[in-house]
Amino acid sequence: MSTITHIVCSPLTRTLETAIHGLAPLLAKGVKIKAWNELRKTGHWLCNMGSELKIVKEIYEGYGVDFSGLEEVREYKLHDLEELSSGVCADEIKEEVVQIWC
């Protein structure tokens, strides 16, 4: 039995596609993907903006992707370099993961 119980993924199309195809054996065993805005890549490029949430849901809910709690976020999330290099973002995400699944 796999020790992987959860998959968290950015709601961007490219990351959902990677998770669905790259982790297909886990999905076949019932492991679900949780789409999470906080995992979107940051930056002011159009590719980091993503598609409308309703469109992404229509495409990927059939693959068992959990979009619950996900809000429509289309703006760019910018961080300053000092914040990124300090690990603050990673620490915040880690704390949230622990609260959700532990």
C-alpha positions, 0 to 999 in steps of 0.5 A, a space after each residue: 500500500 502506498 504511503 501517499 494519502 494526499 496530493 496537493 497541486 496548483 489549480 493551473 492547467 499545466 500543474 493539474 495535467 502533470 499531477 493527473 498524468 504523472 501520478 495516474 497510478 496513485 489516482 487509480 488507487 483512490 488518492 485525490 488531488 486537492 487544488 490549492 491557490 497558494 501553490 500557484 507560481 508567483 510572478 507577473 506573467 500571464 501564464 501564472 494567472 490561470 483560467 477561470 475557476 468554473 472552466 477549470 472545474 468543468 475540465 478536471 472535476 471528472 478526474 477527482 480533483 477537489 476544488 472545495 474551498 478554492 476561490 476565484 483568484 486571477 490576480 498575480 501573487 507577488 512576493 519580494 525576493 527577501 520573503 521568498 529566500 527566507 522560506 516564509 512562504 514555505 513555512 506558511 504552506 507547511 502550517 496550513 497542510 498540517 492543519 488540514 491533514 494532521 
